[in-house]
Amino acid sequence: MGFFIQTLLIGIGLSMDAFAVSICKGLGMSKLNKKQMLIIGLYFGGFQALMPFLGWLAGAKFSTYVSQYAHWIAFILLAIIGGKMMHEALSENEDCDETEEKDKKLSHKELLILAVATSIDALAVGVSFAFLGVPIIDSIIIIGITTFLISITGVVIGNIFGSKYKNKAEFAGGLILVAIGLKIVIEQYLTVTL
C-alpha cells in the first residue's frame, strides 16, 4: 500500500469523531448553511492537521532512543485509539440533542473545544509518525484535507439524514486505525524475516 493511500486511510480513521460531531451540527440546521458548514470543516480539518504535527515534534525528540521498537509503538498507539473509538461506538448511545434550538449561531469557542477534543487521537498518531520517519508535511496536508471534506460531508448528512450513521462511522474509523497498526507490525515482521 502506498504512502498516499495509507495516510488517506489514517486521515479517514482519525476524522470519524469529527464526522460524528459534524452530523450533530448538521442536525441543528433547519436548512443547510454553507458558511457554517465551511467553518466547521476548517476547524476540524485544521486541528486534525495541527495535532499530528505537534505529536511528531514531540516524538522526533525521542525517536533515536526507540527506533527499534517504532513499529510496536505505532501499533500500540493505533490499536488503543482505534479500540477506544470502536468501544465508544458500541457502548455509548451518544445521540445528538435534536431538541436543540435550530439554526443557532455557531460558537467559535465551542467549535474550538470540539476540534481539540476530536483531534487528541491525532496527537498520538503524530508521535508514531516520528518514530516511523513518515514525511510529516505531506501527512498533515492529506489528513487535514481529508478531515475537512469528511466534516462538511457530515454536516450535509446530519442535515439530511440525522444521527442514524454516527456510531457506525466511529466504529469504522476505529477499525481502520487498528488495521493500519496491524499492517505496520506485519510489514516489519516480513522485512526482518525475508
C-alpha positions as CSV (number, residue, x, y, z in Angstrom):
1,M,0.0,0.0,0.0
2,G,1.4,3.4,-1.0
3,F,2.1,6.3,1.3
4,F,-0.8,8.4,0.0
5,I,-3.4,5.6,0.4
6,Q,-2.1,4.6,3.8
7,T,-2.1,8.3,5.0
8,L,-5.6,8.8,3.5
9,L,-6.9,5.8,5.4
10,I,-5.3,7.1,8.6
11,G,-7.0,10.5,7.9
12,I,-10.3,8.8,7.4
13,G,-10.0,6.9,10.6
14,L,-9.0,9.9,12.6
15,S,-11.8,12.1,11.1
16,M,-14.6,9.8,12.3
17,D,-15.0,11.7,15.6
18,A,-15.2,15.0,13.7
19,F,-17.6,13.4,11.3
20,A,-19.9,12.4,14.2
21,V,-19.8,15.9,15.7
22,S,-20.4,17.4,12.2
23,I,-23.5,15.3,11.9
24,C,-24.8,16.7,15.1
25,K,-24.1,20.2,13.9
26,G,-26.0,19.5,10.6
27,L,-28.9,18.4,12.7
28,G,-29.1,21.8,14.3
29,M,-29.7,23.5,10.9
30,S,-33.2,23.6,9.5
31,K,-31.6,24.2,6.1
32,L,-28.0,23.7,5.1
33,N,-25.9,26.8,6.0
34,K,-22.9,26.6,3.6
35,K,-20.9,29.3,5.5
36,Q,-21.3,27.4,8.8
37,M,-20.5,24.1,7.1
38,L,-17.2,25.5,5.8
39,I,-16.3,26.9,9.2
40,I,-17.0,23.6,10.9
41,G,-14.8,21.8,8.2
42,L,-12.0,24.3,8.7
43,Y,-11.9,23.9,12.5
44,F,-11.9,20.1,12.4
45,G,-9.6,19.8,9.4
46,G,-7.2,22.4,10.8
47,F,-6.9,20.7,14.2
48,Q,-6.6,17.2,12.6
49,A,-3.6,18.6,10.7
50,L,-2.1,20.5,13.7
51,M,-2.2,17.7,16.3
52,P,-0.2,15.1,14.3
53,F,2.4,17.8,13.7
54,L,2.7,18.6,17.4
55,G,2.9,14.8,18.2
56,W,5.6,14.5,15.5
57,L,7.6,17.3,17.1
58,A,7.4,15.6,20.5
59,G,8.1,12.1,19.1
60,A,11.1,13.3,16.9
61,K,13.0,14.2,20.1
62,F,12.8,10.6,21.3
63,S,12.9,8.7,18.0
64,T,16.6,7.8,18.2
65,Y,16.1,6.1,21.6
66,V,13.2,3.9,20.5
67,S,13.6,3.4,16.7
68,Q,14.0,-0.4,17.1
69,Y,10.6,-0.5,18.8
70,A,8.9,2.0,16.5
71,H,6.6,-0.5,14.7
72,W,5.3,-1.8,18.1
73,I,4.8,1.7,19.4
74,A,2.8,2.7,16.3
75,F,0.7,-0.5,16.6
76,I,0.0,0.0,20.3
77,L,-0.9,3.7,19.8
78,L,-3.2,3.0,16.8
79,A,-4.7,-0.1,18.5
80,I,-5.5,1.9,21.6
81,I,-7.0,4.8,19.7
82,G,-8.9,2.6,17.3
83,G,-10.1,0.3,20.1
84,K,-11.3,3.2,22.1
85,M,-13.3,4.5,19.1
86,M,-14.9,1.1,18.4
87,H,-15.7,0.7,22.1
88,E,-17.4,4.1,22.3
89,A,-19.3,3.4,19.1
90,L,-20.7,0.1,20.5
91,S,-21.2,1.1,24.2
92,E,-22.5,4.6,24.1
93,N,-25.6,6.0,22.7
94,E,-24.4,9.5,22.0
95,D,-27.4,10.7,20.1
96,C,-27.4,14.4,19.2
97,D,-29.8,16.5,21.1
98,E,-32.3,17.0,18.3
99,T,-34.4,19.2,20.6
100,E,-31.7,21.9,20.4
101,E,-32.7,25.2,19.0
102,K,-32.4,25.1,15.2
103,D,-30.2,27.5,13.4
104,K,-28.5,29.0,16.4
105,K,-25.3,30.9,15.7
106,L,-22.0,29.0,15.6
107,S,-19.9,29.4,18.8
108,H,-16.2,29.6,17.9
109,K,-15.4,28.8,21.5
110,E,-17.5,25.6,21.3
111,L,-16.0,24.7,17.9
112,L,-12.5,25.2,19.2
113,I,-13.2,22.8,22.2
114,L,-14.8,20.3,19.9
115,A,-12.0,20.5,17.4
116,V,-9.4,19.9,20.1
117,A,-11.3,17.1,21.7
118,T,-11.9,15.3,18.4
119,S,-8.2,15.6,17.4
120,I,-6.4,14.4,20.5
121,D,-6.1,11.0,19.0
122,A,-4.2,12.5,16.1
123,L,-1.5,13.7,18.5
124,A,-0.6,10.1,19.3
125,V,-0.6,9.3,15.6
126,G,1.9,12.1,15.1
127,V,4.2,10.6,17.7
128,S,4.1,7.3,15.8
129,F,4.8,9.1,12.5
130,A,8.0,10.5,14.1
131,F,9.1,7.0,15.2
132,L,8.5,5.6,11.7
133,G,10.1,8.5,9.9
134,V,6.9,9.4,8.0
135,P,7.1,12.7,5.9
136,I,5.1,14.9,8.3
137,I,4.2,17.8,6.0
138,D,2.6,15.6,3.3
139,S,0.9,13.6,6.0
140,I,-0.7,16.5,7.7
141,I,-1.9,18.0,4.4
142,I,-3.6,14.7,3.5
143,I,-5.1,14.3,7.0
144,G,-6.3,17.9,7.2
145,I,-7.9,17.9,3.8
146,T,-9.5,14.5,4.4
147,T,-11.0,15.7,7.7
148,F,-12.2,18.9,6.2
149,L,-14.1,17.1,3.4
150,I,-15.4,14.4,5.7
151,S,-16.6,17.1,8.2
152,I,-18.5,19.1,5.6
153,T,-20.0,15.8,4.4
154,G,-21.0,15.1,8.0
155,V,-22.8,18.4,8.2
156,V,-24.7,17.6,5.0
157,I,-25.6,14.1,6.1
158,G,-26.7,15.4,9.6
159,N,-28.9,18.0,7.9
160,I,-30.4,15.4,5.6
161,F,-30.5,12.1,7.5
162,G,-29.9,12.8,11.1
163,S,-27.7,10.8,13.5
164,K,-28.5,7.4,12.1
165,Y,-25.0,6.6,10.9
166,K,-22.9,8.3,13.6
167,N,-21.9,5.2,15.7
168,K,-21.3,3.2,12.5
169,A,-18.9,5.8,11.2
170,E,-17.0,6.0,14.5
171,F,-16.7,2.1,14.7
172,A,-15.4,2.0,11.1
173,G,-12.8,4.7,11.8
174,G,-11.5,2.7,14.8
175,L,-11.4,-0.5,12.8
176,I,-9.3,1.3,10.1
177,L,-6.8,2.5,12.6
178,V,-6.4,-0.9,14.2
179,A,-6.0,-2.5,10.8
180,I,-3.3,0.0,9.8
181,G,-1.5,-0.7,13.1
182,L,-1.5,-4.5,12.3
183,K,-0.3,-3.8,8.8
184,I,2.8,-1.9,10.2
185,V,3.7,-4.8,12.5
186,I,3.2,-7.4,9.7
187,E,5.3,-5.4,7.3
188,Q,8.1,-5.0,9.9
189,Y,8.0,-8.8,10.6
190,L,8.1,-9.6,6.9
191,T,11.0,-7.2,6.4
192,V,13.0,-8.7,9.2
193,T,12.3,-12.4,8.2
194,L,12.8,-12.0,4.5
